[in-house]
Amino acid sequence: MSAAASEVAYLARALKMPRIPNASRLFAERARAEGWDYEAFLAAVLSEETNQREVRGSDARIKTARERDDAGRRRVRRTAD
């Protein structure tokens, strides 16, 4: 791993952006091949992180909804008329 890649990995952990190191490696190859400028490269990497966070957040909300415990709900008592 290069010094720059190590620095990216460290900074990604510090910023709690775990997908940045992998995305930066993948997009760096493509950026070099296609002649992207720095802003396009950065936008692609950050877009990948954002998209994955949205997917993970949706998955977590769905899981929570499925596993929700109804014990905290108030129970309605029926009264005899």
Secondary structure, 3 states (H helix, E strand, C coil): CCHHHHHHHHHHHHCCCCCHHHHHHHHHHHHHHHCCCHHHHHHHHHHHHHHHHHHHHHHHHHHHHHHCCHHHCCCCCCCCC
